[in-house]
């Protein structure tokens, strides 16, 4: 791939943003032979996140940012990916819970003919540290439910570590209706329905004790999303 864009969606992340973007920038500089760019996607933050993003963009030319007036990880990814001119669009969580060593593997998978590449915390070879029992049970139950309803091939829909060829994103993202956490699942289901091959890569993943995800509420929203896609498919 000639150009890779890494989107980092953020909401009120003034405490960790500068450190995380610095770590990510250093990694990409040393590990990626292709051209790359980081885009900080601010989801209506009300702290100093946007100010810090602007300062980082001034300091480092390979870092950019955009701002949305409404919250939603899916909403941020839609805007960033559909406006991107890179060959590959991707995203990862700002806490960098997923080990960065897996990122070049995602990109190589796309070079090998896959349309989508995703990190998986549930496949053989992955390593998960510090995850609570509640989150582990909820995640596994959710992915079992997806398989029972759609017979899909992937094992971990919600890992915040994904990459797509731009043409695949341009084809599918406009049909994704969800603007929040279910965005990931809906994206993958639509990609597989349209015949795009999905490559799963085992990852090292460390739970973030400061996560903003409300596990039970998100799980219920995801189940509602599954029922919507199952009975009212977008295309």
BAFI-3210 file (N, C-alpha, C; in Angstrom, 3 decimals, decimal comma, padded with zeros to 6 digits):
// residues 235
n [1|2|3|4|5|6|7|8|9|10|11|12|13|14|15|16|17|18|19|20|21|22|23|24|25|26|27|28|29|30|31|32|33|34|35|36|37|38|39|40|41|42|43|44|45|46|47|48|49|50|51|52|53|54|55|56|57|58|59|60|61|62|63|64|65|66|67|68|69|70|71|72|73|74|75|76|77|78|79|80|81|82|83|84|85|86|87|88|89|90|91|92|93|94|95|96|97|98|99|100|101|102|103|104|105|106|107|108|109|110|111|112|113|114|115|116|117|118|119|120|121|122|123|124|125|126|127|128|129|130|131|132|133|134|135|136|137|138|139|140|141|142|143|144|145|146|147|148|149|150|151|152|153|154|155|156|157|158|159|160|161|162|163|164|165|166|167|168|169|170|171|172|173|174|175|176|177|178|179|180|181|182|183|184|185|186|187|188|189|190|191|192|193|194|195|196|197|198|199|200|201|202|203|204|205|206|207|208|209|210|211|212|213|214|215|216|217|218|219|220|221|222|223|224|225|226|227|228|229|230|231|232|233|234|235]
n.u [000,831|000,478|-000,315|-001,410|-003,955|-004,519|-007,064|-007,961|-010,433|-011,771|-012,995|-013,181|-010,426|-008,192|-006,256|-004,736|-004,225|-002,000|000,241|-000,466|-000,715|001,877|003,271|002,096|002,831|005,654|005,890|004,769|006,576|008,848|008,064|006,575|006,885|005,599|003,866|002,193|-000,464|-001,827|-005,019|-006,755|-009,878|-012,153|-014,831|-017,003|-015,866|-015,670|-013,667|-010,166|-009,412|-009,707|-008,173|-005,625|-005,320|-005,154|-002,753|-000,940|-001,140|000,001|002,601|003,467|003,654|002,561|000,339|-003,086|-006,335|-009,859|-013,101|-016,180|-019,516|-021,241|-021,466|-020,100|-018,552|-018,799|-019,869|-017,718|-015,809|-017,065|-017,061|-014,283|-013,193|-014,628|-013,856|-011,206|-008,195|-006,421|-004,902|-005,491|-007,709|-007,993|-008,449|-007,868|-008,188|-007,805|-006,560|-004,726|-004,994|-004,757|-002,031|000,501|002,163|000,725|-000,348|001,108|000,709|-002,025|-002,089|-000,475|-002,106|-004,148|-002,720|-002,415|-004,787|-007,135|-010,166|-010,831|-009,305|-008,950|-008,355|-008,328|-009,399|-010,144|-009,321|-007,139|-003,860|-004,072|-003,739|-004,951|-005,090|-005,971|-008,726|-012,047|-014,247|-016,946|-016,869|-015,571|-017,347|-019,596|-018,588|-017,911|-020,403|-021,845|-020,536|-021,003|-023,745|-023,918|-022,816|-024,704|-026,889|-026,081|-024,141|-021,499|-017,981|-016,012|-014,564|-014,425|-016,094|-015,949|-013,434|-011,320|-009,658|-008,971|-008,750|-009,256|-009,404|-009,557|-011,465|-013,258|-014,242|-015,470|-017,506|-019,099|-019,409|-021,273|-023,706|-023,872|-025,776|-025,599|-024,195|-022,636|-021,297|-022,077|-021,421|-019,048|-019,715|-021,863|-020,593|-018,792|-020,558|-021,916|-019,776|-018,995|-021,340|-021,334|-019,337|-016,654|-013,471|-012,486|-009,857|-008,653|-006,592|-004,600|-004,262|-002,471|-003,992|-004,798|-006,787|-008,398|-008,712|-009,969|-011,958|-014,532|-016,730|-019,984|-020,762|-023,075|-025,200|-024,199|-024,076|-026,810|-027,686|-026,243|-027,417|-029,962|-029,193|-028,291|-030,695|-032,032|-030,416|-030,665|-033,382|-034,068|-032,243|-029,733|-028,996]
n.v [-001,190|002,267|004,544|005,053|005,704|006,471|006,611|008,089|008,015|010,282|011,317|013,668|013,310|014,563|013,906|011,759|012,024|013,393|011,854|009,285|009,738|010,479|008,085|006,387|007,706|007,490|004,712|004,130|005,507|003,973|001,389|001,248|001,115|002,403|005,437|007,331|008,631|010,242|010,793|012,646|012,282|014,213|013,841|015,863|016,813|018,265|019,136|019,901|018,535|019,042|021,356|020,358|018,474|020,198|021,494|019,355|018,746|021,025|020,700|018,285|017,409|015,108|014,538|015,075|016,604|016,441|017,798|016,992|017,934|016,295|013,399|010,035|007,172|005,737|007,748|009,522|007,924|007,449|010,041|010,640|008,472|008,527|010,933|010,574|010,279|008,279|005,049|003,024|002,903|003,157|002,391|002,949|002,566|005,287|004,711|002,848|000,132|-002,209|-004,091|-002,521|-003,867|-005,575|-004,046|-003,562|-006,103|-006,172|-004,346|-005,616|-007,790|-006,659|-006,009|-008,534|-009,197|-009,175|-007,472|-006,301|-006,001|-007,116|-006,793|-009,438|-010,512|-012,946|-015,152|-017,975|-017,552|-014,938|-012,549|-011,568|-009,149|-008,317|-008,102|-007,767|-010,191|-009,790|-008,247|-010,042|-012,246|-010,951|-010,080|-012,506|-013,804|-012,046|-012,243|-014,922|-014,790|-013,218|-014,997|-017,044|-015,768|-014,831|-016,465|-015,736|-015,286|-014,083|-013,610|-011,692|-008,941|-006,383|-005,372|-002,613|-002,040|-001,876|-002,168|-001,102|-001,447|001,508|001,633|-000,318|000,705|003,017|001,873|000,537|001,924|004,166|002,840|001,956|002,258|002,761|005,011|004,782|002,494|000,079|000,330|-000,995|-003,774|-003,775|-002,794|-004,923|-007,072|-006,145|-005,915|-008,597|-009,638|-008,418|-009,784|-009,330|-010,297|-011,023|-010,588|-011,903|-011,015|-012,167|-010,511|-008,701|-007,561|-005,126|-004,419|-001,320|000,392|002,811|002,958|004,357|002,986|001,896|-001,073|-002,864|-001,302|-000,748|-003,350|-004,026|-002,132|-003,057|-005,564|-004,760|-003,535|-005,759|-007,140|-005,276|-005,221|-007,865|-008,196|-005,975|-005,438|-003,172|-003,161]
n.w [000,000|-000,758|000,686|003,960|006,251|009,586|011,776|014,816|016,943|019,351|022,543|024,932|025,847|026,993|028,856|027,929|025,230|023,932|024,727|023,706|020,917|020,372|020,967|019,041|016,660|016,780|016,589|014,021|012,435|012,665|011,970|009,608|006,166|004,148|003,096|005,586|007,673|010,526|011,833|014,084|015,357|016,667|018,792|019,557|021,963|025,245|026,802|026,799|024,558|021,730|021,438|022,102|020,049|017,827|018,433|018,279|015,570|014,479|015,366|014,268|010,956|009,831|011,247|011,532|012,142|012,855|013,595|015,144|015,803|017,078|019,182|018,798|017,784|015,385|013,743|013,570|012,261|009,825|008,649|008,553|007,057|004,619|003,590|003,156|001,194|001,130|000,390|002,108|004,809|008,317|011,833|015,344|018,903|021,215|023,608|022,979|023,545|022,086|021,009|019,143|017,397|015,806|013,817|011,294|010,244|009,714|007,567|005,662|005,116|003,615|001,346|000,402|-000,730|000,764|001,662|004,030|007,214|010,511|014,045|016,437|019,578|020,360|018,956|018,325|019,513|020,288|022,998|026,064|028,574|031,862|031,592|032,751|034,249|033,652|031,279|029,613|029,459|028,378|025,884|024,589|024,539|022,957|020,464|019,890|019,562|017,231|015,375|015,471|014,373|011,865|010,753|010,248|009,369|010,964|014,285|016,298|016,632|017,727|018,396|018,660|016,249|013,196|009,588|006,217|002,665|000,727|-001,334|-000,592|001,807|000,780|-000,674|001,234|003,725|003,430|003,699|006,272|009,078|011,813|014,205|016,401|018,749|017,576|014,989|014,097|014,020|012,197|009,924|009,329|008,883|006,609|004,831|004,532|003,454|000,986|-000,232|000,373|001,447|004,767|006,927|009,904|012,606|015,222|018,363|020,931|023,784|026,144|028,844|029,427|032,333|032,562|030,697|028,562|027,878|028,426|029,454|029,658|028,626|026,084|025,086|024,959|023,082|020,910|020,464|019,667|017,311|015,840|015,451|013,866|011,515|010,782|010,111|008,631|006,362|005,097|002,410]
ca.u [000,000|001,263|-000,707|-002,261|-004,451|-004,936|-007,986|-008,064|-011,607|-011,563|-013,996|-012,676|-009,218|-007,090|-005,231|-003,899|-004,121|-000,651|001,115|-000,842|-000,369|003,338|003,658|001,662|003,681|006,980|005,787|004,570|007,818|009,856|007,558|005,844|007,699|004,755|003,440|001,098|-000,955|-002,715|-006,094|-007,474|-011,284|-012,725|-016,286|-017,727|-015,268|-015,926|-012,468|-009,123|-008,995|-009,577|-007,018|-004,416|-005,238|-004,650|-001,340|-000,176|-001,117|000,983|003,941|003,842|002,908|001,894|-000,831|-004,165|-007,479|-011,163|-014,000|-017,602|-020,335|-022,024|-020,696|-020,323|-017,366|-019,160|-020,033|-016,375|-015,147|-017,703|-016,570|-012,849|-012,908|-015,215|-013,113|-009,800|-007,656|-005,410|-005,218|-006,028|-008,215|-007,953|-008,640|-007,556|-008,621|-006,789|-005,814|-003,743|-005,117|-004,294|-000,598|000,734|002,911|-000,203|-000,839|001,668|000,116|-003,297|-001,844|000,008|-003,264|-004,840|-001,862|-002,559|-006,065|-008,294|-010,769|-010,913|-008,461|-009,376|-007,750|-009,221|-008,964|-010,783|-008,812|-005,912|-002,686|-004,284|-003,429|-005,759|-004,604|-006,701|-010,145|-012,941|-015,073|-018,181|-016,595|-015,211|-018,575|-020,436|-017,995|-018,040|-021,823|-022,252|-020,007|-021,738|-025,052|-023,730|-022,611|-025,969|-027,850|-025,600|-023,192|-020,372|-016,696|-015,119|-014,818|-014,427|-016,609|-015,852|-012,066|-011,087|-008,379|-009,461|-008,245|-009,994|-009,064|-010,424|-012,604|-014,229|-014,883|-016,341|-018,662|-019,915|-019,672|-022,511|-024,880|-023,875|-026,718|-025,260|-023,163|-021,984|-020,439|-022,495|-020,845|-018,066|-020,400|-022,633|-019,612|-018,274|-021,641|-022,154|-018,619|-019,059|-022,489|-020,957|-018,323|-015,281|-012,779|-012,081|-008,721|-008,523|-005,214|-004,561|-003,638|-002,300|-004,946|-004,788|-007,998|-008,219|-009,637|-010,644|-012,771|-015,782|-017,803|-020,949|-020,798|-024,416|-025,973|-023,671|-024,483|-028,224|-027,757|-025,714|-028,428|-030,987|-028,613|-028,301|-032,072|-032,337|-029,716|-031,183|-034,726|-034,182|-030,895|-029,637|-028,950]
ca.v [000,000|003,487|005,515|004,506|006,716|005,903|007,504|007,854|008,736|010,687|012,124|014,087|012,525|015,494|013,331|010,727|012,207|013,727|010,693|008,199|010,087|010,411|006,660|005,875|008,324|006,867|003,341|004,148|005,978|002,910|000,086|001,304|001,587|003,207|006,740|007,209|009,851|010,054|011,775|012,651|012,610|014,668|013,660|016,816|016,914|019,517|019,487|020,503|017,573|019,676|022,255|019,535|017,920|021,253|021,713|018,233|018,894|022,062|020,203|017,168|017,525|013,856|014,420|016,010|016,422|016,950|017,966|016,776|018,550|015,244|012,237|008,774|006,653|005,445|009,007|010,040|007,094|007,712|011,309|010,555|007,504|008,929|012,090|010,223|009,972|007,236|003,742|002,221|003,633|002,284|003,116|002,269|003,316|006,218|004,142|001,895|-001,152|-003,272|-003,978|-001,936|-004,774|-006,243|-003,138|-003,878|-007,358|-005,782|-003,694|-006,648|-008,611|-005,960|-006,181|-009,924|-009,382|-009,028|-006,147|-005,806|-006,714|-006,731|-007,459|-010,317|-010,890|-014,224|-016,268|-018,604|-016,712|-013,628|-012,491|-010,528|-008,884|-007,407|-007,949|-008,217|-011,345|-009,303|-007,855|-011,243|-013,003|-010,154|-010,088|-013,834|-014,066|-011,212|-012,798|-016,163|-014,385|-012,811|-016,192|-017,774|-015,037|-014,495|-017,484|-015,002|-015,955|-013,415|-014,023|-010,571|-007,804|-005,081|-004,924|-001,305|-002,164|-002,335|-001,500|-001,436|-000,756|002,673|001,378|-001,094|001,661|003,895|001,079|000,009|002,855|004,944|002,038|001,668|003,187|003,081|006,029|004,592|001,314|-001,011|000,610|-002,025|-005,010|-003,554|-002,684|-006,246|-007,866|-005,652|-006,262|-010,022|-009,843|-007,976|-010,679|-008,921|-011,203|-010,398|-011,247|-011,672|-011,084|-012,229|-009,325|-008,552|-006,521|-004,829|-003,687|000,030|000,557|004,101|002,924|005,113|002,129|001,338|-002,405|-003,441|-000,473|-000,976|-004,692|-003,966|-001,394|-003,932|-006,577|-004,072|-003,355|-007,053|-007,419|-004,376|-005,671|-009,188|-008,149|-004,855|-005,220|-001,887|-003,352]
ca.w [000,000|-000,834|001,701|005,017|007,186|010,868|012,474|016,253|017,471|020,744|023,239|026,246|026,108|027,199|029,728|027,289|023,781|023,470|024,911|022,802|019,543|020,295|020,894|017,744|015,632|016,841|016,080|012,573|011,824|012,664|011,516|008,344|005,046|003,259|003,585|006,543|008,302|011,671|011,921|015,350|015,085|017,933|018,852|020,412|023,302|025,962|027,549|025,966|023,535|020,417|021,511|022,062|018,693|016,960|018,744|017,743|014,113|014,175|015,683|013,398|009,696|009,499|012,120|011,252|013,037|012,441|014,733|014,924|016,846|017,726|019,615|018,092|017,102|014,000|013,022|013,308|011,256|008,529|008,104|008,256|005,995|003,343|003,097|002,999|-000,127|001,310|-000,190|003,210|005,967|009,483|013,086|016,603|020,071|021,693|024,732|022,418|024,244|021,191|020,734|017,829|016,516|014,886|012,780|009,969|009,763|009,097|006,284|004,724|004,732|002,532|000,174|-000,052|-001,405|001,634|001,619|005,403|008,174|011,858|015,186|017,192|020,925|020,686|018,165|018,814|019,348|020,911|024,434|026,703|029,929|032,734|031,257|033,806|033,888|033,040|029,894|028,858|029,194|027,479|024,551|023,974|024,295|021,819|019,220|019,644|019,042|015,831|014,557|015,407|013,551|010,521|010,279|009,683|009,543|011,925|015,665|017,246|015,864|018,374|018,704|018,048|015,537|011,895|008,391|004,991|001,428|000,617|-002,209|000,185|002,709|-000,004|-001,101|002,319|004,825|003,296|004,042|007,709|009,694|013,195|014,386|017,689|018,909|016,693|013,675|013,733|013,661|010,981|008,846|008,983|008,302|005,251|004,007|004,199|002,569|-000,355|-000,774|000,673|002,367|006,027|007,561|011,336|013,096|016,691|018,942|022,373|024,169|027,576|029,219|029,947|033,465|032,434|029,489|028,609|027,384|029,374|028,872|029,525|027,708|024,736|024,668|024,577|021,819|019,868|020,164|018,862|015,989|015,161|015,022|012,739|010,311|010,404|009,542|007,701|005,832|004,406|000,952]
c.u [000,874|000,959|-001,699|-002,673|-004,978|-005,797|-008,050|-009,260|-011,398|-012,755|-013,478|-011,457|-008,000|-005,949|-004,265|-003,572|-002,684|000,306|000,809|-000,465|001,142|003,837|003,309|002,539|005,069|006,947|005,671|005,839|008,833|009,382|006,939|006,732|006,912|004,479|002,244|000,747|-001,872|-003,756|-006,798|-008,899|-011,969|-014,245|-016,916|-017,181|-015,561|-014,757|-011,446|-008,661|-008,770|-008,385|-005,710|-004,225|-004,682|-003,176|-000,463|-000,069|-000,133|002,408|004,412|003,022|002,162|000,692|-001,836|-005,298|-008,742|-012,055|-015,436|-018,373|-021,191|-021,121|-020,988|-019,085|-017,662|-019,285|-018,662|-015,672|-015,761|-017,122|-015,111|-012,569|-013,443|-014,517|-011,652|-009,433|-006,572|-005,850|-005,877|-006,513|-008,288|-008,324|-008,173|-007,980|-007,476|-005,990|-004,742|-003,775|-004,625|-002,823|-000,328|001,482|002,015|-000,610|-000,216|001,097|-001,242|-003,058|-001,338|-001,138|-004,024|-004,027|-002,025|-003,936|-007,298|-008,844|-010,781|-009,975|-008,786|-008,554|-008,777|-008,600|-009,404|-010,235|-007,511|-004,720|-002,839|-003,960|-004,155|-005,331|-005,579|-008,176|-011,009|-013,786|-016,346|-017,961|-016,269|-016,470|-019,457|-019,908|-018,186|-019,502|-022,303|-021,772|-020,623|-023,104|-024,951|-023,613|-023,912|-026,955|-027,410|-024,628|-021,954|-019,061|-015,837|-015,535|-014,949|-014,828|-016,177|-014,442|-011,779|-009,774|-008,686|-008,832|-009,023|-009,309|-010,036|-011,645|-013,681|-014,982|-015,868|-017,620|-019,637|-020,335|-020,949|-023,772|-024,944|-024,730|-026,300|-024,108|-022,381|-021,169|-020,819|-021,953|-019,918|-018,741|-021,143|-021,705|-019,139|-019,351|-021,924|-021,001|-018,674|-020,220|-022,161|-019,788|-016,888|-014,676|-012,285|-010,969|-008,691|-007,084|-005,244|-003,787|-003,370|-003,158|-004,948|-005,987|-007,641|-009,198|-010,418|-011,543|-014,072|-016,975|-018,680|-021,333|-022,219|-025,268|-025,517|-024,090|-025,938|-028,407|-027,277|-026,719|-029,554|-030,474|-028,611|-029,696|-032,465|-031,699|-030,277|-032,507|-034,949|-032,810|-030,831|-029,470|-028,887]
c.v [001,251|004,464|004,892|005,644|006,019|006,924|007,099|008,664|009,062|011,480|012,411|013,265|013,421|014,885|012,406|011,028|012,454|012,545|009,596|008,508|010,075|008,985|006,090|006,423|007,690|005,454|003,329|004,586|004,861|001,627|000,091|001,886|002,504|004,579|006,569|008,569|009,473|011,161|011,609|013,129|012,936|014,622|014,588|016,888|018,264|019,881|020,084|019,581|018,233|020,621|021,480|018,937|018,961|021,520|020,597|018,313|019,974|021,560|019,163|017,213|016,254|013,574|015,494|015,795|016,933|016,992|017,719|017,363|017,535|014,075|011,034|008,306|006,358|006,700|009,586|009,245|007,297|008,965|011,187|009,640|007,958|010,157|011,772|009,963|008,894|005,941|002,828|003,157|002,664|003,097|002,261|003,169|004,143|005,657|003,149|000,568|-002,311|-003,046|-003,532|-002,861|-005,496|-005,342|-003,396|-005,165|-007,072|-005,239|-004,701|-007,536|-007,971|-006,031|-007,569|-010,213|-009,329|-007,615|-005,469|-006,637|-006,199|-007,459|-008,311|-010,675|-012,299|-015,401|-016,811|-017,707|-015,326|-013,715|-011,302|-010,395|-007,951|-007,258|-008,511|-009,386|-010,890|-008,946|-009,075|-012,038|-012,263|-010,215|-011,437|-014,160|-013,280|-011,810|-014,154|-015,844|-013,962|-014,044|-016,979|-017,095|-014,891|-015,513|-016,821|-015,693|-015,345|-013,724|-012,868|-009,296|-006,461|-004,635|-003,633|-001,237|-002,749|-001,532|-001,995|-000,783|000,401|002,387|000,539|-000,172|002,550|003,170|000,807|001,049|003,685|004,180|001,694|002,713|003,624|004,088|005,860|003,300|000,164|-000,833|-000,524|-003,303|-004,862|-003,471|-004,061|-007,121|-007,445|-006,018|-007,725|-010,306|-009,446|-008,765|-010,281|-009,856|-010,427|-011,219|-010,889|-011,901|-011,168|-011,042|-009,521|-007,365|-006,369|-003,967|-002,331|000,237|001,867|004,147|003,693|004,250|001,653|-000,044|-002,909|-002,629|-000,698|-002,335|-004,705|-003,231|-002,261|-005,010|-005,970|-003,872|-004,652|-007,380|-006,534|-004,875|-007,004|-009,086|-006,978|-004,525|-003,941|-001,992|-004,829]
c.w [000,000|000,291|002,679|005,939|008,429|011,594|013,947|016,774|018,945|021,263|024,648|026,673|026,342|028,016|028,988|025,832|023,325|023,599|023,896|021,357|019,359|020,171|019,525|016,627|015,617|016,266|014,565|011,847|011,700|011,987|010,126|007,244|004,117|003,875|004,517|007,125|009,450|011,651|013,265|015,064|016,409|017,877|019,878|021,832|023,924|026,880|026,580|024,830|022,180|020,373|021,391|020,674|017,717|017,187|018,183|016,222|013,680|014,371|014,669|012,104|009,300|010,403|011,732|012,238|012,369|013,667|014,305|016,092|017,584|018,080|018,721|017,361|015,639|013,163|012,641|012,213|009,879|007,886|007,668|007,073|004,645|002,754|002,793|001,538|-000,044|000,640|000,841|004,297|007,141|010,714|014,251|017,747|020,632|022,862|024,280|023,166|023,402|020,845|019,302|016,879|015,518|013,723|011,410|009,381|009,108|007,695|005,256|004,245|003,585|001,241|-000,444|-000,635|-000,538|001,512|002,970|006,265|009,569|012,916|015,906|018,533|021,268|019,897|018,764|018,519|019,937|022,403|025,040|028,157|030,646|032,437|032,367|033,304|033,179|031,571|029,028|028,491|028,197|026,051|023,860|023,648|023,075|020,502|018,879|019,044|017,575|014,938|014,401|014,458|012,098|009,935|009,641|010,028|010,645|013,358|016,646|016,510|016,427|018,747|017,944|017,310|014,163|010,760|007,181|003,800|001,252|-000,248|-001,516|001,146|001,956|-000,439|000,041|003,353|004,635|003,679|005,530|008,409|011,092|013,256|015,679|017,683|017,981|015,274|013,214|013,245|012,341|009,761|008,384|008,347|006,858|004,326|003,586|003,249|001,138|-000,942|-000,523|001,710|003,583|006,660|009,039|011,768|014,620|017,249|020,426|022,796|025,680|027,917|029,813|031,095|033,402|031,200|029,670|028,185|028,542|028,853|028,644|028,546|026,273|024,209|024,219|023,254|020,659|019,478|019,328|017,433|015,190|014,635|013,835|011,452|009,830|009,665|008,616|007,142|004,996|002,892|000,646]
res [x|x|x|x|x|x|x|x|x|x|x|x|x|x|x|x|x|x|x|x|x|x|x|x|x|x|x|x|x|x|x|x|x|x|x|x|x|x|x|x|x|x|x|x|x|x|x|x|x|x|x|x|x|x|x|x|x|x|x|x|x|x|x|x|x|x|x|x|x|x|x|x|x|x|x|x|x|x|x|x|x|x|x|x|x|x|x|x|x|x|x|x|x|x|x|x|x|x|x|x|x|x|x|x|x|x|x|x|x|x|x|x|x|x|x|x|x|x|x|x|x|x|x|x|x|x|x|x|x|x|x|x|x|x|x|x|x|x|x|x|x|x|x|x|x|x|x|x|x|x|x|x|x|x|x|x|x|x|x|x|x|x|x|x|x|x|x|x|x|x|x|x|x|x|x|x|x|x|x|x|x|x|x|x|x|x|x|x|x|x|x|x|x|x|x|x|x|x|x|x|x|x|x|x|x|x|x|x|x|x|x|x|x|x|x|x|x|x|x|x|x|x|x|x|x|x|x|x|x|x|x|x|x|x|x]
***
